[in-house]
Amino acid sequence: MSNENLSPEESLAANGESFYWAKKFLGKKVGEDSAHLYAFCRLLDDMADGDIENGPKRLISIQEKLQSGEGPTDSALTAFLPLLNKKNFPKTVVLALIEGLLEDQDESVELPDVDSLMRYAYKVAGTVGLLMCHVLDCSDPRARSHAIDLGIGMQLTNIPRDVLEDARMNRRYIPGEWVNQMSPREIIEASKNPSSDDYITVQLAVKKLLALAEIFYASGVKGLSYLPLRAHIAISIAGRVYRQIGMEIVKTNYRWENGKCTVSKSKKILCSIRATSTLVRRIPLRRVQHNTNLHASLNGLPYVG
């Protein structure tokens, strides 16, 4: 069944295990709004990937409507507009998300360097962190940079999990400068021979990606204290559970050809318990300034700088 035919709750349950788990710790209304945002973002992603009839065309139509306010409104946008207006989502952030999704539709996606990876991760995931600030009623502007970083950390976990799947779709999100600008086709060939130099090159790049993700997770956690208490707990859990996906990849010695890793229920419970340790950051003296060096590649994007 298409995600377009699912309720927000059903879409979250079907596609976002980590977030569905964390949603349990939010209040009913905030949880519903979070699910609605997730479902909309997922629907945009499906449109971009062509999993929905006329998806790319519809996505461009939504982009144009948000930019100009003119023309017909897509049914997906119509359903989302009440939440967009109620939570005062910045349209520039939604447009940055759509821009990133549309960039995925190039005939071949081969990110050349770390800077291009950072900008891509901001667009498709850091933007969601910014939108979640509005869902969670977090008005402190100091939270934004950390929200961006938590989203980027999650995206940097996604990429190592999907290296081979992405290559089969002619996409390479690993920075080319880390893998001698290997093509997606070369990555597919490398996956067949774990003892080859090309396989090991990708393996080392996956290790670097997950190490980089750790830096962004750490920055994201530092911003949790700006959230309301229940939101702090829920987002801490979501981040910890999502980070565990990367830890599962580490345990395989970075065997990137194995495909998607999952987190068991017992490990989700353990992650949830450990996530409560971040509550110490609610002590005002423990709050620290954001490391602006993390956003050196993001100049010109919404709420950066």
C-alpha positions in Angstrom: 0.0 0.0 0.0 1.2 3.5 -0.9 2.3 5.7 2.1 -0.2 8.2 0.7 -3.0 6.0 1.7 -1.8 5.6 5.3 -2.7 7.7 8.3 0.2 9.6 9.8 0.4 7.1 12.7 0.4 4.2 10.2 3.1 5.8 8.1 5.3 6.4 11.1 4.8 2.8 12.3 5.6 1.4 8.9 8.6 3.5 8.0 10.1 5.0 11.1 10.7 2.4 13.8 13.1 4.6 15.8 10.7 7.6 15.8 7.7 5.4 16.4 9.3 4.0 19.5 10.3 7.5 20.7 6.8 8.9 20.1 5.5 6.8 23.0 7.3 9.3 25.3 5.6 12.4 23.9 2.2 13.6 24.9 -0.8 12.7 22.7 -1.1 16.0 20.8 2.6 16.5 20.3 2.9 12.9 19.3 0.2 13.3 16.7 1.8 16.4 15.3 5.2 14.7 15.1 3.7 11.7 13.3 1.9 14.2 10.8 5.2 15.9 10.1 7.0 12.6 9.6 4.3 11.3 7.3 4.5 14.5 5.2 8.3 14.3 4.9 8.0 10.6 4.0 5.4 11.4 1.3 7.7 14.0 -0.2 10.5 11.5 -0.3 8.3 8.9 -2.0 7.3 11.5 -4.6 10.9 12.3 -5.3 11.8 8.6 -5.7 8.8 8.1 -8.1 7.1 5.6 -5.7 3.9 7.6 -6.2 2.4 8.2 -9.6 3.6 11.5 -11.1 5.6 11.9 -7.9 8.5 14.1 -9.1 6.0 16.3 -11.0 3.8 16.7 -7.9 6.8 17.5 -5.8 7.8 20.3 -8.1 4.2 21.6 -8.0 4.4 21.7 -4.2 7.7 23.5 -4.4 6.2 26.1 -6.7 3.1 26.5 -4.6 5.2 27.2 -1.5 7.4 29.6 -3.4 4.7 31.7 -5.0 1.5 30.9 -3.1 -0.1 30.6 -6.5 -1.6 27.8 -8.6 -3.5 24.6 -7.5 -2.6 22.9 -4.2 -1.5 19.3 -4.2 -3.7 17.1 -1.9 -0.6 16.2 0.2 0.1 19.9 0.8 -3.6 20.6 1.5 -3.5 18.0 4.2 -0.3 19.4 5.7 -1.2 23.1 5.5 -3.1 23.2 8.8 -0.1 21.9 10.7 2.3 24.2 8.7 0.3 27.2 9.7 -0.5 26.2 13.3 3.2 25.5 14.0 4.5 28.4 11.9 6.9 26.2 10.0 9.4 28.3 8.0 8.7 27.8 4.3 12.4 28.3 3.6 13.2 25.2 5.5 10.5 23.1 3.8 11.8 24.3 0.5 15.3 23.4 1.4 14.1 19.9 2.2 12.3 19.6 -1.2 15.4 21.0 -2.9 17.5 18.2 -1.4 15.0 15.5 -2.4 14.9 16.8 -6.0 18.7 16.7 -6.2 18.4 13.0 -5.5 16.6 12.6 -8.8 19.6 13.4 -11.0 20.5 10.6 -13.3 23.5 9.9 -11.2 24.2 11.2 -7.7 27.9 11.2 -6.8 28.9 13.6 -4.1 32.4 14.8 -4.7 33.5 15.8 -1.2 32.6 16.3 2.5 31.2 19.8 1.9 28.7 18.5 -0.6 27.7 15.7 1.8 27.2 18.2 4.6 24.9 20.3 2.5 23.0 17.3 1.3 22.5 16.0 4.9 21.3 19.4 6.0 18.7 19.6 3.3 17.2 16.1 3.7 17.6 15.7 7.5 18.8 18.9 9.2 15.7 20.6 7.9 13.5 18.0 9.7 15.3 18.8 12.9 14.5 22.5 12.5 10.8 21.7 11.8 10.7 19.4 14.9 11.7 22.4 17.0 8.4 24.0 16.0 6.4 20.8 16.7 8.0 20.5 20.1 7.2 24.2 20.9 10.9 25.0 21.3 11.3 28.7 20.7 14.9 29.2 22.0 16.9 30.1 18.8 20.0 28.4 20.4 18.3 25.0 19.9 18.3 25.3 16.1 21.9 24.6 15.4 21.8 21.5 17.6 18.6 20.3 15.9 20.3 20.6 12.6 23.2 18.6 13.9 21.0 15.8 15.3 19.4 15.5 11.9 22.7 15.4 10.1 24.0 12.8 12.5 21.0 10.6 11.6 21.6 11.0 7.9 25.2 10.1 8.3 24.0 6.9 9.9 21.6 6.2 7.0 24.3 6.4 4.4 26.5 3.5 5.7 23.4 1.4 6.1 22.4 1.8 2.5 25.7 2.0 0.5 24.9 -1.0 -1.8 21.2 -0.2 -2.1 22.0 3.4 -3.1 24.7 2.2 -5.6 22.1 0.0 -7.3 20.1 3.2 -7.8 23.2 4.9 -9.3 23.8 7.0 -6.1 26.9 7.4 -4.1 26.6 9.6 -1.0 30.0 8.7 0.4 32.3 11.6 -0.4 34.2 10.8 -3.6 37.4 12.2 -2.2 37.3 9.3 0.4 36.9 6.5 -2.2 38.9 7.7 -5.2 35.7 9.0 -6.8 34.5 5.4 -7.3 31.3 5.2 -9.4 28.2 3.4 -8.1 28.9 0.6 -10.6 32.4 0.2 -9.1 30.9 0.0 -5.6 28.6 -2.8 -6.7 31.5 -4.7 -8.1 33.5 -4.2 -5.0 30.7 -5.6 -2.8 31.3 -9.0 -4.5 34.8 -9.3 -3.3 35.4 -8.3 0.4 39.1 -8.8 0.1 39.6 -6.4 -2.8 41.2 -3.0 -2.4 38.0 -1.2 -3.5 35.9 -3.0 -0.9 38.3 -2.0 1.8 38.4 1.6 0.6 34.6 1.7 0.9 34.8 0.0 4.3 37.2 2.6 5.6 34.9 5.4 4.3 32.0 3.8 6.1 34.1 3.9 9.3 34.8 7.6 8.7 31.1 8.4 8.1 30.1 6.8 11.4 32.9 8.6 13.2 31.6 11.8 11.7 28.1 11.0 12.7 29.3 10.7 16.3 30.5 14.3 16.3 27.1 15.5 15.1 25.2 13.3 17.5 27.2 14.7 20.4 26.3 18.3 19.3 22.7 17.4 18.9 22.5 16.0 22.4 23.9 19.3 23.7 20.8 21.1 22.5 18.3 18.8 24.2 18.1 21.0 27.3 16.4 23.7 25.3 13.4 21.4 24.8 10.4 20.9 27.1 11.1 18.0 29.5 9.0 15.3 27.7 10.3 16.4 24.3 13.9 16.2 25.7 13.4 12.6 26.8 11.7 11.6 23.5 14.2 13.1 21.2 17.1 11.8 23.3 15.6 8.3 22.9 15.1 8.8 19.2 18.7 9.9 18.7 20.1 7.1 20.9 18.1 4.4 19.1 19.0 5.7 15.6 22.6 6.0 16.6 22.4 2.3 17.6 21.9 1.5 13.9 25.5 2.7 13.3 26.7 0.8 16.3 25.3 -2.4 14.8 27.2 -1.7 11.6 30.4 -1.2 13.7 29.8 -4.7 15.3 29.9 -6.2 11.8 33.4 -4.7 11.3 31.8 -2.2 8.8 30.5 -4.9 6.4 28.7 -2.4 4.3 27.4 -4.9 1.8 25.1 -6.6 4.3 22.3 -4.1 3.9 20.0 -2.6 6.5 20.7 -3.1 10.2 17.9 -3.2 12.7 17.7 -2.5 16.4 16.0 -5.2 18.5 13.3 -4.3 21.1 15.6 -5.2 23.9 18.3 -2.8 22.6 15.7 -0.1 22.1 14.8 -0.4 25.8 18.4 -0.3 26.8 18.9 2.8 24.6 15.9 4.4 26.2 17.3 3.9 29.7 20.7 5.3 28.7 19.0 8.3 27.0 17.8 9.5 30.4 21.5 10.4 31.3 21.2 13.4 29.1 18.8 15.0 31.6 21.8 16.3 33.4 22.1 18.8 30.6 19.1 20.6 31.9 21.3 22.1 34.5 21.9 25.6 33.1 25.6 25.6 33.9 26.0 22.5 31.7 24.9 24.3 28.5 27.6 25.1 26.0 27.8 27.2 22.9 27.4 25.5 19.5 30.6 24.7 17.7 30.1 26.9 14.6 32.9 24.9 12.8 30.4 22.1 12.3 28.4 24.4 9.9 31.3 25.7 7.9 30.0 24.0 4.8 26.4 25.2 5.3 26.7 28.9 4.6 23.5 30.4 3.0 21.2 27.7 4.2 18.2 28.6 6.5 19.0 29.2 10.1 22.8 28.6 9.7 25.1 31.1 11.2 
